[in-house]
Amino acid sequence: MKKKSDKEKDLEALKKDFEKAQNIFVTGFEKLTVQQDFELRKTVRGAGGNYKVIKNNLAEKASQGTPAESIMSSLAGMTSLAYTTKDPVALAKALTAYAKANPSFTLKAGMVEGTVIDVKSIQQLAALPSREEILAKVLYLIQASAQRLVTVINGVGRNLAVVVDQGVKEGKFSQ
């Protein structure tokens, strides 16, 4: 059994995590094997997140005064948290894919940038393109416009050179 001082340290550490994390996904796990739990933790780390199994009353106490308070107030059953300060889409994709492969792992609720979302919204979030894909598309659009501008500017100079060359050949620019 943990000492009271250790419990207080755990409470403070979890409170700091809640204050820092912009994106939190509350999950349920039952009957996960050690190997499945290891794979889940590896998947969450790969998506840039952290994963913790928590006690419901500890989470409720630690969340008081933080944006996560609303989703931590009514926890029931075996609960774990996956949270990140980075891209919520990547973590949602990883958790959703893992839940499909392992039916004993369930998504309960989430909070994305301070807004509470339900399971359906988590699945919709997972269907979005990742941050990197969106940035790549924006960069392509910017680069395509710049490339067209350069082509037009070069076209004016090229056309002027052709006109001057034809004028010289026809002797229209004589001294």
C-alpha positions as CSV (number, residue, x, y, z in Angstrom):
1,M,0.0,0.0,0.0
2,K,1.3,3.4,-0.9
3,K,2.2,6.0,1.7
4,K,0.3,9.2,1.9
5,S,3.3,11.2,0.8
6,D,3.6,9.0,-2.3
7,K,-0.1,9.4,-3.1
8,E,0.3,13.2,-2.8
9,K,3.2,13.2,-5.2
10,D,1.2,11.1,-7.7
11,L,-1.7,13.6,-7.3
12,E,0.6,16.6,-8.0
13,A,2.3,14.9,-11.0
14,L,-1.1,14.1,-12.5
15,K,-2.4,17.6,-11.9
16,K,0.7,19.0,-13.7
17,D,0.0,16.6,-16.6
18,F,-3.6,17.8,-16.8
19,E,-2.5,21.5,-16.8
20,K,0.0,20.9,-19.6
21,A,-2.0,18.5,-21.8
22,Q,-4.2,20.2,-24.4
23,N,-5.5,16.9,-25.7
24,I,-6.7,14.1,-23.5
25,F,-8.4,10.8,-24.4
26,V,-10.1,8.8,-21.7
27,T,-10.0,5.1,-22.5
28,G,-11.2,1.9,-20.9
29,F,-9.3,-1.4,-20.8
30,E,-10.4,-4.7,-19.6
31,K,-8.7,-8.0,-20.1
32,L,-5.7,-6.6,-21.9
33,T,-2.8,-8.9,-21.8
34,V,0.7,-7.6,-20.9
35,Q,1.7,-7.9,-24.5
36,Q,-1.3,-5.9,-25.7
37,D,-0.6,-3.2,-23.0
38,F,3.0,-3.0,-24.2
39,E,1.8,-2.6,-27.8
40,L,-0.7,0.1,-26.8
41,R,2.0,2.1,-24.9
42,K,4.3,1.7,-27.9
43,T,1.6,2.9,-30.3
44,V,0.7,5.9,-28.1
45,R,4.4,6.9,-27.8
46,G,4.8,6.6,-31.6
47,A,1.9,9.1,-32.0
48,G,3.7,11.6,-29.7
49,G,1.6,10.9,-26.6
50,N,1.7,9.6,-23.1
51,Y,-0.3,6.8,-21.6
52,K,-1.2,6.2,-17.9
53,V,-3.5,3.8,-16.1
54,I,-5.2,5.9,-13.3
55,K,-7.5,5.5,-10.4
56,N,-10.8,7.3,-11.0
57,N,-10.9,9.2,-7.7
58,L,-7.2,10.3,-8.2
59,A,-8.0,11.6,-11.6
60,E,-11.1,13.4,-10.3
61,K,-9.1,15.1,-7.6
62,A,-6.2,16.0,-9.8
63,S,-8.4,17.5,-12.5
64,Q,-10.0,20.0,-10.2
65,G,-9.3,23.5,-11.4
66,T,-8.0,22.3,-14.8
67,P,-9.8,22.2,-18.2
68,A,-10.0,18.4,-17.8
69,E,-12.3,18.6,-14.8
70,S,-15.4,18.1,-16.9
71,I,-14.4,14.7,-18.4
72,M,-12.8,13.4,-15.2
73,S,-15.9,14.0,-12.9
74,S,-17.9,10.9,-13.9
75,L,-15.3,8.1,-14.5
76,A,-16.3,4.5,-13.9
77,G,-14.7,1.2,-14.5
78,M,-11.0,0.6,-15.4
79,T,-9.7,3.9,-16.8
80,S,-6.6,5.0,-18.5
81,L,-5.5,8.2,-20.2
82,A,-3.7,9.0,-23.4
83,Y,-2.7,12.6,-23.6
84,T,-0.5,14.9,-25.7
85,T,0.5,18.5,-26.1
86,K,1.2,17.8,-29.8
87,D,-1.1,16.7,-32.7
88,P,-4.4,15.3,-31.4
89,V,-5.2,13.8,-34.8
90,A,-2.2,11.5,-34.7
91,L,-3.1,10.2,-31.2
92,A,-6.8,9.8,-32.1
93,K,-5.8,7.8,-35.2
94,A,-3.5,5.6,-33.2
95,L,-6.1,4.9,-30.4
96,T,-8.9,4.3,-32.9
97,A,-6.8,1.8,-34.9
98,Y,-5.7,0.1,-31.7
99,A,-9.4,-0.1,-30.5
100,K,-10.4,-1.7,-33.8
101,A,-7.7,-4.4,-33.5
102,N,-8.4,-5.0,-29.8
103,P,-12.1,-4.9,-28.8
104,S,-11.3,-5.0,-25.1
105,F,-9.8,-1.5,-25.4
106,T,-12.5,1.2,-25.6
107,L,-12.6,5.0,-26.0
108,K,-14.8,6.7,-23.5
109,A,-14.4,10.5,-24.1
110,G,-11.8,13.1,-24.9
111,M,-10.8,16.7,-24.7
112,V,-9.2,18.4,-27.7
113,E,-7.8,21.9,-27.0
114,G,-10.1,22.4,-24.0
115,T,-13.3,21.2,-25.8
116,V,-14.9,18.0,-24.5
117,I,-15.7,15.5,-27.3
118,D,-17.5,12.2,-27.4
119,V,-16.5,8.8,-28.9
120,K,-18.1,9.7,-32.3
121,S,-16.1,12.9,-32.4
122,I,-12.9,11.1,-31.6
123,Q,-13.6,8.8,-34.6
124,Q,-14.3,11.8,-36.8
125,L,-11.0,13.4,-35.6
126,A,-9.2,10.2,-36.5
127,A,-10.6,10.4,-40.0
128,L,-9.0,13.8,-40.6
129,P,-5.6,14.1,-42.4
130,S,-2.6,14.4,-40.1
131,R,-1.0,17.8,-39.4
132,E,1.9,16.9,-41.7
133,E,-0.4,16.0,-44.6
134,I,-2.3,19.4,-44.2
135,L,1.0,21.3,-44.1
136,A,2.2,19.5,-47.2
137,K,-0.9,20.4,-49.1
138,V,-0.6,24.1,-48.0
139,L,3.0,24.1,-49.0
140,Y,2.1,22.6,-52.4
141,L,-0.5,25.3,-53.0
142,I,1.9,28.1,-52.0
143,Q,4.7,26.6,-54.2
144,A,2.4,26.1,-57.2
145,S,1.3,29.8,-57.1
146,A,4.9,31.0,-56.8
147,Q,5.9,28.7,-59.6
148,R,3.1,30.1,-61.9
149,L,4.3,33.7,-61.0
150,V,7.9,32.9,-61.9
151,T,6.7,31.3,-65.2
152,V,4.7,34.5,-66.1
153,I,7.6,36.8,-65.2
154,N,10.0,34.7,-67.2
155,G,7.5,34.7,-70.1
156,V,7.6,38.5,-70.4
157,G,11.4,38.6,-70.5
158,R,11.5,35.7,-73.0
159,N,8.9,37.4,-75.3
160,L,10.8,40.7,-75.1
161,A,14.0,38.8,-76.1
162,V,12.2,37.2,-79.1
163,V,10.9,40.5,-80.3
164,V,14.3,42.2,-80.0
165,D,16.0,39.2,-81.8
166,Q,13.5,39.4,-84.7
167,G,14.0,43.1,-84.9
168,V,17.8,42.7,-85.2
169,K,17.4,40.0,-87.8
170,E,15.1,42.1,-89.9
171,G,17.3,45.2,-89.5
172,K,14.8,47.3,-87.7
173,F,17.3,48.3,-85.0
174,S,20.0,49.8,-87.2
175,Q,22.3,52.6,-86.1
